Amino acid sequence: MTLFFTAVTVGLGIGAIYGLVGIGYTVIFSATRTFNLAQGDLVMVGVMLSWFMMTLNHVPQILTLLTVVTFVALISWIEERLVVRPFLKRGSSAFGWFIATLGFSVVIETVVNNLFGNHAISAIPSPFPSTGFKVGSVIVSYQNSFVFVVFIVVILALEIFQRKTWIGQAMRASSEDREAVSLLGINPSVMSQSAFLIAGAIAGLTGWAIAPIVFSDPSIGLSYTVKGFLALAIGGFGSVRGAVVGGLLLGIAEQLFDVYGNSDYEIVVGLVIVLAVLILRPEGLFRSSAARAV
């Protein structure tokens, strides 16, 4: 049973990462009805910038955090302005944003690999001890626990923002009919910019939080893009709660499969869960709660 609970504990930490990527997808989808396929690579940028600042230049943790969150949010905002915005206009191709965001992710990977691709993968400093603490017979990593705490904080902050603030409701409403909300005094362009800024900030925060776990590996972007999307497909597109549940379910399922099955086929677990959910409940475990009026 110790092995089982250890796998579940590790799965919660990994699932929190998937959930954070899925939440970034959800923020943008809830405001624009598009998916940012560069979300995983934005997390990777956060990891690599954390490595560059803390490992190579010994910048303090808090200054690194502020810089990483700001820089990644800025990249995400630039993506919205240059890559996604043309496809949000009336009459644009319904799937143009898919190719555009995928292309942007390739650009990010290419730039990062050209800059840092030849370096040896190395550790990134953590503010926590490398050991863990005991919960019964299970040893829990401090860093994994911290990632899970960040996950909870992001969930709570986003729920309050979307449900209790005018701009949060306006962002969700703008995805339904950009022409109609503009008649209510809402600028849909500003809403989409805000969504990309928030999703970018979440990606930067995620990258900084997981950097000591994943080390300075510039190849992790695609993996997180896929896993975050699978988490969203399981939980339900447009639902923060869906991204949360989908991410945790996927993370735990993968770890249990690694322990009792074959880790070489880990990706199959996510696909099987997605297929099962799509067959039994095509809209996902949670329906989208996008606002239709402000």
Phi and psi in degrees as a GROMACS rama.xvg file:
@    title "Ramachandran Plot"
@    xaxis  label "Phi"
@    yaxis  label "Psi"
@TYPE xy
-60.1305  -42.2548  THR-2
-62.0537  -40.696  LEU-3
-62.9456  -49.4606  PHE-4
-68.975  -30.7054  PHE-5
-64.7906  -43.8735  THR-6
-62.201  -40.3615  ALA-7
-65.2834  -42.3803  VAL-8
-62.7213  -47.1679  THR-9
-63.7285  -38.8902  VAL-10
-62.5298  -34.0706  GLY-11
-64.3693  -40.3867  LEU-12
-66.5691  -44.6797  GLY-13
-68.0936  -41.0255  ILE-14
-62.025  -31.9188  GLY-15
-63.1182  -37.5391  ALA-16
-64.6943  -47.9512  ILE-17
-59.4682  -40.805  TYR-18
-63.6921  -38.817  GLY-19
-65.1654  -40.1554  LEU-20
-64.9659  -42.7945  VAL-21
-62.6307  -36.3598  GLY-22
-64.1352  -39.5018  ILE-23
-59.9721  -43.649  GLY-24
-56.7398  -45.4781  TYR-25
-65.0613  -41.7403  THR-26
-56.9384  -45.0476  VAL-27
-72.4423  -42.8762  ILE-28
-62.3685  -38.9237  PHE-29
-67.5946  -20.4021  SER-30
-104.311  -24.8862  ALA-31
-129.378  -10.6637  THR-32
59.4211  32.764  ARG-33
-128.9  160  THR-34
-110.807  134.252  PHE-35
-91.9042  99.2019  ASN-36
-74.6087  2.8904  LEU-37
-98.0989  5.43285  ALA-38
-59.8365  -42.6528  GLN-39
-64.7783  -36.4181  GLY-40
-72.5787  -27.3117  ASP-41
-66.2183  -37.9284  LEU-42
-61.8979  -42.8508  VAL-43
-60.1379  -40.0664  MET-44
-61.0035  -40.6862  VAL-45
-61.3538  -39.852  GLY-46
-64.9674  -48.3119  VAL-47
-69.6205  -35.1734  MET-48
-69.0142  -35.6555  LEU-49
-62.2826  -43.133  SER-50
-62.0993  -45.7071  TRP-51
-61.4351  -41.4394  PHE-52
-78.9515  -47.4021  MET-53
-84.9739  -42.5717  MET-54
-79.9356  -46.2515  THR-55
-84.1673  -34.8173  LEU-56
-117.188  -0.169148  ASN-57
56.7054  40.4789  HIS-58
-77.9335  140.319  VAL-59
-58.9727  153.763  PRO-60
-56.0371  -48.5587  GLN-61
-66.4275  -39.3284  ILE-62
-68.2846  -37.3379  LEU-63
-62.1513  -45.6713  THR-64
-56.7815  -50.0743  LEU-65
-62.2095  -40.8634  LEU-66
-67.6418  -44.9451  THR-67
-63.7474  -48.1126  VAL-68
-60.7351  -44.5277  VAL-69
-65.3511  -45.1951  THR-70
-66.0329  -45.998  PHE-71
-67.8635  -38.2242  VAL-72
-61.1651  -38.4999  ALA-73
-65.3925  -41.8555  LEU-74
-61.009  -43.3921  ILE-75
-62.8052  -40.1073  SER-76
-64.2387  -42.5235  TRP-77
-61.3947  -40.2596  ILE-78
-59.1272  -44.0619  GLU-79
-62.8247  -43.7585  GLU-80
-67.653  -43.6601  ARG-81
-95.5486  -31.306  LEU-82
-107.365  -44.2916  VAL-83
-93.1449  -36.3713  VAL-84
-52.2616  -43.5152  ARG-85
-58.6529  -27.9555  PRO-86
-90.4153  -2.86938  PHE-87
-90.5757  -9.8795  LEU-88
-75.2958  151.604  LYS-89
-59.8328  130.77  ARG-90
92.4332  -4.88889  GLY-91
-75.1688  161.836  SER-92
-57.7724  135.146  SER-93
-66.039  -25.7637  ALA-94
-116.558  10.6215  PHE-95
-61.5324  -36.997  GLY-96
-62.2765  -28.8294  TRP-97
-62.7115  -50.6795  PHE-98
-67.3926  -38.2453  ILE-99
-64.8512  -47.1649  ALA-100
-70.8969  -33.5208  THR-101
-64.4872  -42.1254  LEU-102
-63.5728  -38.2986  GLY-103
-64.5272  -36.8059  PHE-104
-64.7741  -37.1815  SER-105
-65.3185  -39.9539  VAL-106
-61.0899  -45.2633  VAL-107
-59.4173  -48.3231  ILE-108
-60.5188  -41.7888  GLU-109
-64.1565  -44.9005  THR-110
-63.2355  -47.746  VAL-111
-64.218  -41.7158  VAL-112
-67.8532  -35.1884  ASN-113
-66.5984  -33.9376  ASN-114
-80.7782  -42.5627  LEU-115
-129.384  6.68445  PHE-116
-65.8111  -21.7018  GLY-117
-92.9047  -1.26357  ASN-118
-81.6188  153.759  HIS-119
-74.6745  134.825  ALA-120
-62.2127  125.921  ILE-121
-133.541  166.648  SER-122
-72.4281  155.039  ALA-123
-119.815  131.912  ILE-124
-56.6885  142.686  PRO-125
-119.005  143.887  SER-126
-76.2591  -2.53732  PRO-127
-113.734  156.987  PHE-128
-62.4112  151.959  PRO-129
-74.0931  -15.7572  SER-130
-82.2136  -176.3  THR-131
-128.102  -175.32  GLY-132
-120.029  154.945  PHE-133
-91.5717  134.432  LYS-134
-121.971  96.3606  VAL-135
68.7517  -123.157  GLY-136
-98.3762  3.44797  SER-137
-100.758  132.086  VAL-138
-94.3434  124.022  ILE-139
-109.057  130.151  VAL-140
-70.9883  137.2  SER-141
-63.3001  -42.8293  TYR-142
-67.7558  -40.9549  GLN-143
-62.9188  -38.7937  ASN-144
-64.3877  -38.8275  SER-145
-63.9032  -42.4253  PHE-146
-59.0289  -40.8766  VAL-147
-66.173  -37.9567  PHE-148
-64.1353  -43.3324  VAL-149
-58.3659  -41.9297  VAL-150
-56.9863  -48.4606  PHE-151
-64.5796  -42.7617  ILE-152
-62.2735  -43.5768  VAL-153
-62.3752  -42.6156  VAL-154
-59.3262  -50.3152  ILE-155
-63.6767  -44.5676  LEU-156
-62.8135  -41.416  ALA-157
-70.3954  -39.1536  LEU-158
-61.323  -44.8365  GLU-159
-63.8808  -43.5154  ILE-160
-61.9173  -46.4601  PHE-161
-73.148  -32.2903  GLN-162
-96.9983  -26.1901  ARG-163
-109.335  -10.7431  LYS-164
-111.481  150.938  THR-165
-65.4639  -42.4823  TRP-166
-68.1505  -32.4026  ILE-167
-64.6526  -42.6362  GLY-168
-69.3445  -36.6209  GLN-169
-66.5793  -35.9831  ALA-170
-61.3729  -42.7266  MET-171
-70.9882  -37.3248  ARG-172
-67.8695  -32.2402  ALA-173
-65.9543  -21.3549  SER-174
-74.9031  -22.0871  SER-175
-75.7663  -47.5381  GLU-176
-157.262  99.8322  ASP-177
-63.7837  -32.3286  ARG-178
-69.692  -43.6775  GLU-179
-67.1631  -43.3591  ALA-180
-67.7986  -27.4058  VAL-181
-65.3566  -27.9303  SER-182
-71.8612  -18.8131  LEU-183
-92.1759  6.84802  LEU-184
90.1287  9.87255  GLY-185
-96.9278  129.314  ILE-186
-90.2596  104.856  ASN-187
-61.9301  -28.7884  PRO-188
-65.6221  -41.1865  SER-189
-66.1248  -36.9323  VAL-190
-64.8725  -42.2994  MET-191
-68.3892  -36.8146  SER-192
-61.4554  -43.9964  GLN-193
-61.7851  -41.1462  SER-194
-62.7226  -43.7471  ALA-195
-68.6184  -35.3711  PHE-196
-64.126  -44.8508  LEU-197
-65.3368  -45.9631  ILE-198
-62.9978  -37.3075  ALA-199
-66.6357  -40.3472  GLY-200
-63.161  -40.4668  ALA-201
-64.0334  -41.3974  ILE-202
-62.5827  -42.5004  ALA-203
-64.0526  -44.0917  GLY-204
-61.5481  -41.6208  LEU-205
-62.4513  -45.7738  THR-206
-60.1554  -42.537  GLY-207
-65.3439  -41.6348  TRP-208
-68.1062  -36.665  ALA-209
-94.315  -5.48145  ILE-210
-53.4154  -44.5805  ALA-211
-66.9548  -17.3909  PRO-212
-86.3067  -44.2166  ILE-213
-93.4613  -10.3892  VAL-214
65.135  -171.985  PHE-215
-89.7774  65.5732  SER-216
-105.034  110.267  ASP-217
-78.7622  4.27106  PRO-218
-100.362  6.19158  SER-219
-82.9121  -11.9431  ILE-220
-58.1938  -49.9869  GLY-221
-62.8233  -40.4528  LEU-222
-58.7675  -46.3667  SER-223
-70.9889  -31.7557  TYR-224
-60.2179  -46.6953  THR-225
-68.3818  -47.9227  VAL-226
-65.6644  -38.5289  LYS-227
-64.3578  -37.1081  GLY-228
-70.2408  -39.2054  PHE-229
-62.3177  -40.9614  LEU-230
-60.4414  -40.2178  ALA-231
-69.1309  -39.7453  LEU-232
-64.145  -35.8137  ALA-233
-70.2518  -46.5838  ILE-234
-80.0207  -31.8997  GLY-235
122.82  126.335  GLY-236
-66.999  133.9  PHE-237
88.1014  3.25267  GLY-238
-115.985  120.707  SER-239
-62.9455  -42.6499  VAL-240
-62.94  -35.5945  ARG-241
-64.292  -42.166  GLY-242
-63.198  -38.0022  ALA-243
-64.6363  -54.7189  VAL-244
-64.8949  -42.6882  VAL-245
-61.7149  -42.7719  GLY-246
-64.3538  -45.6247  GLY-247
-66.2018  -42.2838  LEU-248
-61.8443  -43.5326  LEU-249
-65.636  -44.4603  LEU-250
-62.1093  -45.1297  GLY-251
-66.1292  -43.0795  ILE-252
-61.8254  -41.4146  ALA-253
-62.7691  -44.1868  GLU-254
-66.9767  -39.2695  GLN-255
-65.1347  -37.0936  LEU-256
-68.3907  -37.3784  PHE-257
-62.4078  -38.0931  ASP-258
-76.1478  -45.0083  VAL-259
-104.461  -4.96407  TYR-260
-126.057  -130.041  GLY-261
-130.272  116.106  ASN-262
-64.5267  -19.4313  SER-263
-65.2425  -21.2  ASP-264
-113.284  29.9709  TYR-265
-58.0155  -39.1723  GLU-266
-61.8923  -25.9947  ILE-267
-63.5457  -32.9222  VAL-268
-58.437  -48.707  VAL-269
-61.9707  -41.7761  GLY-270
-65.3727  -39.6908  LEU-271
-64.9985  -43.1435  VAL-272
-63.3895  -43.8179  ILE-273
-60.8493  -45.7961  VAL-274
-61.1384  -42.8718  LEU-275
-63.5125  -43.258  ALA-276
-66.183  -42.6569  VAL-277
-64.9633  -33.1001  LEU-278
-72.5299  -44.833  ILE-279
-84.0922  -33.1859  LEU-280
-149.574  84.4661  ARG-281
-56.8206  -27.3998  PRO-282
-82.8214  -0.106734  GLU-283
93.2665  174.071  GLY-284
-66.666  -29.8461  LEU-285
-126.199  137.428  PHE-286
-78.6186  154.587  ARG-287
-64.146  138.944  SER-288
-111.636  31.9164  SER-289
-60.6207  137.176  ALA-290
-72.6606  148.107  ALA-291
-114.105  -5.92928  ARG-292
-154.19  151.083  ALA-293
